[in-house]
Amino acid sequence: MLSDQISRYVALHRNLGRKFADQERMLQLFAKYAEAFGDQHVVAIRLYDWCSKAPTQNAARNRFDMVRRFSLYAHSEDQGHQIPASGMFGQGRRPRPTPHIIEPEQLRAIMQAALNFPSKELITPYTYYYLFGLLAASGLRISEALAIQRNDLVDDGLIIRNGKFGKQRLLPLQDSTRQALITYLAIKGRLGAEGENLFVRARGRAPDRSRVCSVFIRLARMLGFRGPTGTRGIRLHDLRHTFAVRSLESCPCNREAISHHMVGLSAYLGHADIANTYWYLEATPILLREIATVGEKLFIGGLV
């Protein structure tokens, strides 16, 4: 069956260290749709019909590209699978959203508001407070932070086990950040919020990622840092953007220092490709102005 072939395809990617959860879900949805027509192979016209039912153009293109990649793999084993022509639903990837740099006073206000967050669970406001603080101080992805176990806080820093593509890394911590996490652990113990996860809700389980993102937006909107529903504004992931940009802003403006700093920042953030780190150079007008100034000095021979 088509769904069985997709399961083998998913297993192959997971053996290579990829999570592949979203891809598996989408491919199995296509298999269910195609098998309802009796298809046991990828049929181009069926894929076009299925993609056409997507709610947006971007969603249709994502569906199409995902199944087409599978069809290329499947065709190499069984030529009964058709390979649809590329680009039927457009080309290119969605542009990365422009990051919003969060000012220190905004972060302090959001963290304070988190402590006052209405909840029946006594530990929850503290969890949001210290979680937001760690994200701001470390640049961690929210998925990485929520996967941290209490025993991952070691003498040398934090062990990050849930990095992108399954990679692990050791994250050094400032003394103030370590002390904040120790304080949070003491609060957990006092409130009886046990569990293996570092950040927990009342039953000892980590909060849901989407819930954390939603709470952050709700607090930002309440404080006037974000417009009404339907408008863009600061997001939880902007804590990571802000960490990276502020780190680059503090770097000395010479080529050797920037190169060394970029490599270190890439490893610290857990980027699989340093090109993802260089993207932050274009993230704010401040950095763009500094890059232009350095480039001008280099051109006229004023910078060695």
C-alpha positions, 0 to 999 in steps of 0.5 A: 500500500502507498501508506506502507511505502511512505512509512519506509520513506519516513523511517529512512529519514529518521535513521538519518537523524531527522524528526520528520513529524510534519512530513510524515503527517502530510504524506500520510494524509495524501496516502489516505486521500489517494488510497480512497481512489484505489491508488497504490502508487503516486498518480500525478493527477491525484496529487494535483487534485489533492493540492488544489484543495489546500487552503492557501497557495503556500500550503498547496506548494508545500503539499506538492513539493513534499509528495513530489520528493517522495515520488522521486524516491519511490520511483527509483524502486518502482517505476509505477510511481509517477513523478509530477512536473516540478513547479506546478504550484509555484517555486521558492520558499516563504521568506523568513519573517522579519525579527522583532528585537525585544528591548530589555524593558519589554522583556522585564515587563513580560516576565513580570506579567508572567508572574501575575498570569492567572492560573489554577496551578501555582507553579505555572506563573513561575514556569513562564517567568523562568522559561522566558528568562532562560530563552532570552539569556541563552537563545535556545529554541522553545522546543529545546528548552521544553525538552530539558530534564532537571538532571541536564543542569550540570556543573559545566552548563545545560545539556541540550538533547533535543537540538535540530536534527537530533544533535546534542550540545553543551550550553555554557551558562552565566552564573546569574542564569544558573542561579535563576534555574536553581531558584526555580528548582527550589520553587518547584520543590516547595510547591510539590511540582515534581517531574523529570522535566526542568520546566513543568506544570502542576502534574510534572509535565512540560507545558505545551509548546503552542500554549507557551507561544500563545501565552507570550503573545497574550502578555505582549498584547496586554502590555501594548507590545503587539497589536490586536489579533490578526496583526504582526508583532513580537513572538516568542521566537524573537527572544532567540533573534534578539539574543543573536543580534545583541551578540553580534552587535557586541562583536568588535568590528574587524574581520577576524573577530567577526569570523571567530564570533560567528563560528562560536555563535553558530555552535552556541545556537545549534545551527546546522549550517553557519549560513543560518547564523549569517542571516542575523547580520541582516536582521536589524537596521543597526547591524546593516549600518555597522556593516556598511560602515565597516565595508566603507572603511575596508574599501578605503583601506582604513580597516586592517 
